[in-house]
Amino acid sequence: MPLLIKICGLKSAELVDTAIEAGADLIGFVHFAKSPRHLDLSDIGRLIKHVNGRAQTTILTVNPDEDLLEHLLALDPDYIQLHGQETVERVDHIKNMGARVIKALPIGDREDLDAVPLYAAHADLLILDAKPPADAAHPGGNGEVFDWTLLKALDPSLKFMLSGGLTIDNVEQAIRDVQPFGLDLSSGVEVRKGEKDAGLIKEFMRRARD
Ligand SMILES: O=C(O)c1ccccc1NCC(=O)[C@H](O)[C@H](O)COP(=O)(O)O
């Protein structure tokens, strides 16, 4: 089965087209005010319409309240991505609202793996991302790689997307060593925080798909 590849934090229709034409399966839009990739609801709605079914879409948010969730669901993304401290009960609740849910889990050490089978039984997709540095302004999109060898302790039948610091230089090794179900990335195809580069997106996708 081909790798599911998600590119997160796209902000323009042109770069959305670049990512889709290069073969991205899932496009992520960030709604988190402190992020350099933050978009307001009207821009996210416009970009989801622009994708128009050519790829799947997700809106990424952090510990959303009911009111925000209702606004996000009205934009009709394929998934809501949760990147905060949302519990499995919260994941279930959001699914009951009619959403498919991607849950991101921070991985820094062996103990962090305990949450993986638990959330795998509730979320539609799981992202295993690097634990953010203590002084990070946002819980994801920090370009940090975690120790992939930790993942050897997981049940091999668990499906997850590998995330955290993926770049054109480490993507082939990541696929070889980890053999994930999917990949998720943001900073690795940026020239500056929040600014994606078409050439890096194409090169990343070429190396990931070869
Ligand atoms: O991207 C952000 O700015 C962001 C802000 C708040 C919560 C999560 C965020 N990103 C989550 C993602 O899905 C990223 O793709 C993932 O953390 C990997 O990022 P990177 O290490 O930069 O590739």
The ligand as an SDF file (V2000), in Angstrom:
LIG
                    3D

 23 23  0  0  0  0  0  0  0  0999 V2000
    2.5420   23.5880   12.1950 O   0  0  0  0  0  0  0  0  0  0  0  0
    2.2430   24.2980   13.1670 C   0  0  0  0  0  0  0  0  0  0  0  0
    2.5590   25.4750   13.2280 O   0  0  0  0  0  0  0  0  0  0  0  0
    1.4830   23.7020   14.3050 C   0  0  0  0  0  0  0  0  0  0  0  0
    1.0080   24.5360   15.3050 C   0  0  0  0  0  0  0  0  0  0  0  0
    0.3280   24.0110   16.3740 C   0  0  0  0  0  0  0  0  0  0  0  0
    0.1310   22.6480   16.4790 C   0  0  0  0  0  0  0  0  0  0  0  0
    0.6150   21.8010   15.4920 C   0  0  0  0  0  0  0  0  0  0  0  0
    1.2980   22.3180   14.4000 C   0  0  0  0  0  0  0  0  0  0  0  0
    1.7980   21.4700   13.4000 N   0  0  0  0  0  0  0  0  0  0  0  0
    1.5020   20.0800   13.4040 C   0  0  0  0  0  0  0  0  0  0  0  0
    1.8400   19.2540   12.2170 C   0  0  0  0  0  0  0  0  0  0  0  0
    1.0020   18.4660   11.7650 O   0  0  0  0  0  0  0  0  0  0  0  0
    3.2070   19.2090   11.6900 C   0  0  0  0  0  0  0  0  0  0  0  0
    3.1510   18.7130   10.3790 O   0  0  0  0  0  0  0  0  0  0  0  0
    4.0410   18.2640   12.5670 C   0  0  0  0  0  0  0  0  0  0  0  0
    4.1220   18.7750   13.8720 O   0  0  0  0  0  0  0  0  0  0  0  0
    5.4670   18.1330   12.0020 C   0  0  0  0  0  0  0  0  0  0  0  0
    6.0630   19.3780   11.9130 O   0  0  0  0  0  0  0  0  0  0  0  0
    7.5820   19.5210   11.4260 P   0  0  0  0  0  0  0  0  0  0  0  0
    8.4420   18.9240   12.4580 O   0  0  0  0  0  0  0  0  0  0  0  0
    7.7600   20.9790   11.2570 O   0  0  0  0  0  0  0  0  0  0  0  0
    7.6710   18.7890   10.1100 O   0  0  0  0  0  0  0  0  0  0  0  0
  1  2  2  0
  2  3  1  0
  2  4  1  0
  4  5  1  0
  4  9  2  0
  5  6  2  0
  6  7  1  0
  7  8  2  0
  8  9  1  0
  9 10  1  0
 10 11  1  0
 11 12  1  0
 12 13  2  0
 12 14  1  0
 14 15  1  0
 14 16  1  0
 16 17  1  0
 16 18  1  0
 18 19  1  0
 19 20  1  0
 20 21  2  0
 20 22  1  0
 20 23  1  0
M  END
$$$$
